[in-house]
C-alpha cells in the first residue's frame, strides 16, 4: 500500500471515529452558545490537526515536498463527507441541537485548515 493510500485509510478511520464520538459525546464537546468556548475549540483543533497531519505524513515516510498531497489524502474524507453531515445534521447527530450545525461545519474547516497549514510550514524556513 502506498503512503497516500495509507493516509487515506487514516483519514477514513479518523473521520469514522470522530463522527461516532460526536454522535455519542457531541453535546459535551460542541458548544453552541458560548463564543469563547467555540473559539477555544477551533484554536485547539487547528493546532492539533496541524501537528497530527504533519506527524502522519512523517510516519508515512513521505518526502516533505509530498506532505501537502498527503494532507489532502488524510483530509479528503472530512472534506467529502462532512458537508453531508452538516446538511443532514439532525439525522446524523440527533444528540445535538440543529443550530450546532454551523459550529460543526466551522470546526471541520478549522481542522482541515490546520492540517494543510501544518504540512505547508517548513521548520527553519524564512518568512
Buried (B, 14 or more C-beta within 10 A) or exposed (E): EEBBEBBBBBBBEBBEEBBEEBBEEBBEBBBBEEEEBBEEBBEEBBBBBBEBBBEBBEEBEBEEEBBBBBBBBBBBBBBEBBEEBBEEBEEBBEEBBEEBBEBBBBBBBBBBBBBBBBBEEEEEEEE
